[in-house]
Amino acid sequence: MPLRPSLVGALLLATLSSAPAPASAESLLSGGIDRHYEVFRPEGAVEPRPAVFLLHGGAGTAEGMRRYTGFDSLAEDAGIVAVYPQGIERRWNDGRSVPSPADLPRDDQFLLDLADHLSAIGLVDRRRVYIAGISNGGIMALQMACSHAERIAGIAVIAASLPVGFQCQPQRSLPVIFFNGTQDRFIPFAGGPIAAQYGGGRGSVIPVEQSLQIFARGAGCVTRHAQPLADPMPPDGTKVRILVYDDCRPGAALESVIIEGGGHSWPGARQGLILSGILGSATRAIDANVELWRFFSRNPPPP
C-alpha cells in the first residue's frame, strides 16, 4: 500500500543521520502572521555574509531540511549563512492553482521580508541572497525568480519544474541551476501530473526541458554544451551530466544537472534505504550543496 505524501516528511526525519550542531530557531512577523525559520551562522561571522535560503518540500520542515541536506557543513566551510524557512502547514504557496493561491499565505512576501530582516540586523549581504528548494520548495524558488528576480541573486531548483500555465517573465536575468532525476516519480522529468501515484489533484508541471528553454530565452543564452561526470563509485545506478548554457546576457547563467536514473532527491544526500525506496536514488556522483554554491560563487551579482 503506497504511503501518503504526508508521511514522506515524517520519514525524512526518521531515516536521516543525526542532527548537526543546533542552529537558532527564530520568528518574524510577516503579513500579520508569526513566521518561523532556523538560521546557521558561520563561526566568527561579524560582517554581512552571502546567504542561501533552503526551502523544504511539501510535508517537510525547516529542521528536516537541515538534516537532509547537511548544508550547514558547507556553510561553515564557505563562511556563508544558511537559512531554513518554515512553510505554514508544511507547504509553500508556490503559485500553482491547486489549492488556490488566494487561500494560502504570501510566502513570497515572507521570504522577501526575511531577507530584509536578516540584512537589517547585519547578518546577511542583501545583494547576495540565494534561494534553493526541493519539490514544492523548488517550485517556490522558481516563483521567486519569475516574480522577484530583482530582489534575489539566484536560484537552485532541485526535483522541480515550472507548473503548467505559470507565467514566468523575470524582471532581470539571473543565475539559475536545475537538478533533476529522470526517474522522479513525484515531479516527472517529462512533465505531467504531480505525485500522480497518490491520486493527483496537485496540479501538473511542464517538462524540465521546457523550463530550461524559458530561462534560456529570457537570459539570451545561445548554445549549450554537455559535461558528463564520472560514474559514482561504487555504482548506484545513476549517471550525471551537466548542461552548461553559453553566451548568456551579463548577470545571467544557466545550468542543468541531469541525473539519469535519479529520483525525487537531493543529490549527495544520505537518505537511507527506506527513503530511497520512496523517493528514488540520490546520486553520489555529485553533491548538490557543493555544486550549487560553486555555481553561485562563479556568477556573482553585477556591481
N, C-alpha and C positions, 0 to 999 in steps of 0.2 A: 504494500500500500504506500503510495507516494507521500512524502512529508509535506505538510502545508508550508507555504512561504514564511509564515510567522515563526516556524520552528528553526528556520535556517539561521536567523540571528542568534538564537539561543545556542545552537550548535557551534557557532563561531566562538563563543565564549568557552564552551565546554571542551573543545578539542584543541585549543591553541596552547602554545607554550606559556610559561609563567610570565607575569607582567613585568615590564621594565620598571625602573625607579619611578615613583609616583610623580605625575605632573599635577599642577594645581587645577582644581575644578572650580570654575568661576561662572558668574552670570552677568547678563547685560539686559537692560530694558530696551526692547525694540518693537515698534508697532504696538505699544501698550501691553506687551507680553514679556514676562521674565524668561529670557532665553539662556541656555546653558552651553558651556563649552569647556574643554580642557586645553591647557597650553603647556608646551615644553619649552623652557628657556635654556639655551646652552650655557655651560659653565663660564662664569666671568663676563657675561653679556652686560655691557653698560651703555653702548650706543645702539641706536635703532638698527635692527638686522632685517635681511630679507625673511619672508615668511611663506610657508606652504600651508594652506588650509586643506585638510584631508577630510573628505565627506564620505560617511559610511553609506552602505547600500540600504535598500528597504529592509525593515525589521532589524536594522543594526543599531549600534550605539557608538558614541564617541570613544568610550573605553574599549569596546570591542575593536574599533578601527585601529587604535593604538597598538593593541596586542597583535592583531592580524598582520598589519604592515610592518611592524618593528621599525617605523620611520624615525623614532627618537634617536636611535643609534646613529643614523646618517646625519640627523640634525645636529647632534653633538659634535661629530667629526667635522661637519661643514661650517659650524658656527652660525646656524640659522635657527629660526623659531618654527616650531611645528604646532599648528592649531587644529583642534579636533572639535568642530561644532556639533551640536546635537539637534537632530530634527525632531519636531513635535510629533508624538505618536510614532517615532522611529522611522519617519519618512520625510522626503523633501517635496515641496511644491515645485516640480521641475518643468512645468509648462504644458504637460500632457492634458488632454481634455477629460481624462478619466483618472480620479474624480475631478470635478470641475475646479479649476484653479481658484475660482472665487470662494470656494468653500474651505480653502486651506490658507495658512498664514503666508505672509510675504517673505519667503525665505531669501529671495534675492536681496531685499532690503536689510534683513538680518545680517547677511554676510557683509554687505557694504558698511553697515553700522559697526559691526565687529572690527572690520579693518580700520575704520576711522578711530574707534576707541583705542585699539592697541597702538595706533600711531600717536594718538594724543597723549598717552602715558609714556611715550618714549621707547617702547619695546620694539616696534616694527617700523621698517622703512616703507612708508605708504606707497612709494613708487614701485616697490618690488613685492607685491602681494600676488601669489600664485594660487590657483585653485586646482586641486586634484581630487577625483572622486571615482568610485566604482559603482556600476549598475545605476540605481536610482541617483546616487551621488554623482556618477559620471554624466548622466543627463542634466543634472543640476549645474555641473561645471560647463556643459555646452550652453545652457541657458544664459549663464553669466557672460560667456564670450559673445553670444549672439545679441544680448541686450545691454551689456555694461562693459564692452571692450575697453572703453576709455578709462575705466576705474580699476582695471586689473592688469597684471603684467604678462599673464599667460595661463594656459590650462593644460592639464594632463587628463585624458579620458580613458578610463580602464573599464573594459567589458560594457561598453555603451555605444549608442549611435543616436542620431537625431530622430525624434519622433516623427511619424507620418504627419504631414500638414503643418509642421512647425516652421514659422517664418524666421529665417536666420539671415540678418543683414547687419553684421558688426559695424560699428561706427568707425573702427580703425582696424588695421591688420595687426595681429599679434601672434606670438609663438603658440602653436598647438601641436600636441603629440597624442596619438592614439595608441592603445594597447588592446588588441582583440584576438580572442581564440576562435579558430574556425569551427570548433565543436561546442560553442557556447549554446546551452540549451535554454537559457533564460532571455538573453538578448541575441537573437540569431544573427550570425555574421552576414547572411544573405538577406536579412530583413524579414519582417513578419511579426506576428503577434508576440507580445512579451509574456514569458512564462506560460506558453500555451498548454504545457503539461498539467497546469493547475486550473484549467478551465477558462483561461483568457480573462477578458474584462479589464486589462491593464493598458490597453492601447497597443500600438504597433510602432516599429521603428523601420526606417529605410535601411537599405544595405550599407554596410560600412564604406564601401567604395563610393557610394553617392555622397555620404557625409564628407569624405575626403575631397571629392570634386567641388563641393560647395565652398569649403575653406580654401582650396587651391585657387579657384576662380576669384574669390574675394581678396586673396593675397597676391594675385597676379603671378603665381608660380607657373613656369613654362614647361618644365620637364621634371622627370624624377628618375632616380636610379636605385637599384636594389643592392643591399649589403647583407648577404647571408652570414649567419653566425655558425660557429662550430656547434655540433650536437652536444647536448648535455651528457656528462659522464658521472655516474652510469646513465645509460639511456632511460628516458622517461616517456617515450612515445611522442615527443614534440620536436618540431624543427622551427627555428625562428629566423625571420628575415626582416630587415628594416628598409622601408621605402623612404628615401630622402628626397624631398622636393627641392628643385633648384631654381635659381633666378627669381626668387620671390621679392616683393617690394621691401624696401628698407623697414626694419622693425618687425617684419613678418618671418615666420619659419614654420615648416610643416613636416612632420614625420609620422610614419605609421609602422608600429611594431606588430607584425602579424605572426601569431603563434599557431602553426599548423598542428592540429591535434589538441590545442589548448582549450580550456573550458572557461567558465564564468568566474575567473580567479585573478588574483593579484600576482603577476609574475614574480617568482622568487620567494613567495610566502611559504611558510611551513604550516600546512593546513591539515596534515594527517590523513589517514585512510578514510575515515568516516566522511569528512568534509569533501575530500576529493571524489568520493562516490556520489555526492550530491551535486557539487559544483563543476566537477571535471578537473583535469590536471592543471596545476600551477607550475609552469615550466621552470626548470632550474638553469636553462640556457641563458637567462637574462634576469637581472634584478630591477624591477620597476623603480624602486627607490633611487638606485644609483643612476639609472638611465634617465629618469625624468629630471633629476637635478642637474645631470650633465647637460641635458638639452636646454634647460632654463639658464644655466650659467653661461652657455655659449651664445645665448640670444638675449642679452640684457635689454631693458627698455631704452629707447633713444633718450639722449640728454635733453 
